Amino acid sequence: MKRTYSQHWKDYELIDAGNNNKLERWGNIITIRPDRNAYFTPVLSEKEWQQKAQYQFIEKTTNTGFWKSLKKNFPISEAQIPNWQIEYQKCIFNLKLTKFKHLGIFPEQQNNWEFIKNRLPSESKFLNLFAYTGGASLIANSKGGDVYHCDSVKQVISWAKQNM
């Protein structure tokens, strides 16, 4: 079986990982988010992470927490949670900081999106279960697919509609 690797993505970058965190760039926004799989030692120092990032997610429990601003010119409040957009393969993703540490896409799904883009015949039917905010659905739609997008969370269905 041929191995595939993620292609460069100008709007997303995993800058560093370690000490149970990831330092990621999403367009012009850099975040620090917890990740249990990053159990190793990071390349950059904690001070360098703090200097680079605008926001850091602080966990309260394993599935909730809050975002902390690390820069004065990047304020955050309950009333005004930052929203911004990034692009992948001409698909626009609307991102925002959530109380679950997610931002609206799972960039590790890029290989799956590439598979869909390269293997889904044009104008096919495409069923996306547990579809979240719709990365795979957007890629299938960009191929002219008839997309059926399913998720049990009404908020992410609305978010996916905005992305579409």
C-alpha positions as CSV (number, residue, x, y, z in Angstrom):
1,M,0.0,0.0,0.0
2,K,1.3,3.4,-1.0
3,R,1.8,5.8,1.9
4,T,0.5,9.4,1.5
5,Y,1.7,12.4,3.4
6,S,0.0,15.7,4.0
7,Q,0.8,18.4,1.5
8,H,1.8,21.9,2.6
9,W,-1.2,24.0,3.8
10,K,-0.5,27.7,3.8
11,D,-3.2,28.5,6.4
12,Y,-2.3,25.8,8.9
13,E,0.9,24.8,10.6
14,L,1.8,22.7,13.5
15,I,4.7,24.8,14.8
16,D,5.7,22.6,17.7
17,A,4.3,20.0,20.1
18,G,5.3,18.6,23.4
19,N,4.6,18.7,27.2
20,N,1.0,17.6,26.3
21,N,0.4,20.7,24.1
22,K,0.4,21.8,20.5
23,L,1.5,25.2,19.2
24,E,-0.5,25.7,16.0
25,R,-0.9,28.5,13.4
26,W,-4.4,29.0,11.9
27,G,-4.0,31.7,9.3
28,N,-2.7,34.6,11.3
29,I,-3.7,33.3,14.7
30,I,-1.4,31.1,16.8
31,T,-2.8,29.0,19.6
32,I,-1.6,26.7,22.3
33,R,-3.9,23.7,22.9
34,P,-3.7,20.6,25.1
35,D,-3.0,17.3,23.4
36,R,-2.4,14.1,25.4
37,N,-0.5,12.6,22.4
38,A,2.1,15.3,22.6
39,Y,3.8,13.6,25.6
40,F,7.4,14.2,24.4
41,T,9.7,17.2,24.8
42,P,9.0,20.2,22.5
43,V,11.7,21.8,20.4
44,L,10.9,25.4,21.4
45,S,11.0,26.7,25.0
46,E,7.9,27.6,26.9
47,K,8.9,31.2,26.7
48,E,9.2,31.0,22.9
49,W,5.7,29.4,22.8
50,Q,4.3,32.2,24.9
51,Q,5.9,34.8,22.7
52,K,4.5,33.3,19.5
53,A,0.9,32.5,20.6
54,Q,-2.0,34.9,20.9
55,Y,-4.3,32.5,22.7
56,Q,-3.9,29.5,25.1
57,F,-6.6,27.0,26.1
58,I,-6.7,26.3,29.8
59,E,-8.4,23.0,30.7
60,K,-11.0,22.8,33.5
61,T,-11.9,19.2,32.8
62,T,-10.9,16.9,30.0
63,N,-13.6,18.3,27.7
64,T,-14.1,21.9,28.8
65,G,-12.1,25.0,29.7
66,F,-11.5,28.5,28.5
67,W,-9.2,30.5,26.3
68,K,-6.7,33.0,27.7
69,S,-5.3,35.9,25.7
70,L,-1.5,36.1,25.7
71,K,-1.3,39.4,23.9
72,K,-2.9,42.8,24.7
73,N,-3.9,43.4,21.1
74,F,-5.8,40.1,21.0
75,P,-8.5,40.5,23.7
76,I,-11.0,37.9,24.5
77,S,-14.2,38.0,26.4
78,E,-17.4,36.0,26.6
79,A,-19.2,38.7,24.7
80,Q,-16.7,38.8,21.8
81,I,-15.0,35.5,21.0
82,P,-12.7,36.0,18.0
83,N,-13.9,34.6,14.6
84,W,-11.7,34.3,11.5
85,Q,-11.4,32.3,8.3
86,I,-8.8,30.0,6.7
87,E,-8.7,28.3,3.4
88,Y,-7.9,24.8,2.2
89,Q,-8.2,23.7,-1.4
90,K,-10.5,26.7,-2.2
91,C,-12.8,25.8,0.7
92,I,-13.3,28.4,3.4
93,F,-13.5,27.4,7.0
94,N,-15.0,29.7,9.7
95,L,-13.0,29.3,12.9
96,K,-13.6,30.4,16.4
97,L,-12.4,29.6,19.9
98,T,-14.7,27.2,21.7
99,K,-15.0,26.1,25.3
100,F,-14.1,22.6,24.1
101,K,-10.6,23.6,22.8
102,H,-11.6,23.1,19.2
103,L,-11.6,25.8,16.5
104,G,-13.9,24.3,13.9
105,I,-11.7,21.8,12.0
106,F,-9.4,18.9,12.6
107,P,-6.3,19.6,10.5
108,E,-5.1,16.0,11.0
109,Q,-8.0,15.1,8.6
110,Q,-6.1,16.6,5.7
111,N,-5.0,13.2,4.4
112,N,-8.7,12.1,4.3
113,W,-9.7,15.3,2.5
114,E,-6.9,14.6,-0.1
115,F,-8.2,11.1,-0.5
116,I,-11.7,12.4,-1.2
117,K,-10.5,15.1,-3.6
118,N,-8.4,12.6,-5.5
119,R,-10.7,9.5,-5.5
120,L,-14.3,10.7,-5.3
121,P,-15.7,10.7,-8.8
122,S,-17.3,14.0,-9.8
123,E,-21.0,14.3,-9.1
124,S,-21.0,11.3,-6.8
125,K,-23.2,10.8,-3.7
126,F,-21.2,11.4,-0.5
127,L,-22.4,10.5,3.0
128,N,-20.4,12.1,5.9
129,L,-21.4,10.8,9.3
130,F,-20.1,12.4,12.5
131,A,-19.3,15.3,10.1
132,Y,-18.6,18.1,12.6
133,T,-18.2,21.4,10.8
134,G,-17.8,19.8,7.4
135,G,-14.2,19.5,6.2
136,A,-14.9,16.3,4.2
137,S,-18.3,17.6,3.2
138,L,-16.8,20.8,1.8
139,I,-14.2,18.8,-0.2
140,A,-16.8,16.4,-1.6
141,N,-19.0,19.4,-2.5
142,S,-16.1,21.1,-4.3
143,K,-16.0,18.0,-6.6
144,G,-19.7,18.4,-7.4
145,G,-20.8,15.7,-5.1
146,D,-24.3,15.3,-3.7
147,V,-23.4,15.6,0.0
148,Y,-25.3,14.2,2.9
149,H,-23.9,15.8,6.1
150,C,-24.8,14.3,9.4
151,D,-23.9,15.2,13.0
152,S,-25.9,14.9,16.3
153,V,-24.9,18.4,17.5
154,K,-27.2,21.1,16.1
155,Q,-24.5,23.9,16.7
156,V,-22.0,22.1,14.5
157,I,-24.6,21.5,11.8
158,S,-25.2,25.3,11.7
159,W,-21.5,25.9,11.6
160,A,-21.1,23.5,8.7
161,K,-23.9,25.3,6.8
162,Q,-21.9,28.6,7.3
163,N,-18.8,26.8,5.9
164,M,-20.8,25.5,3.0
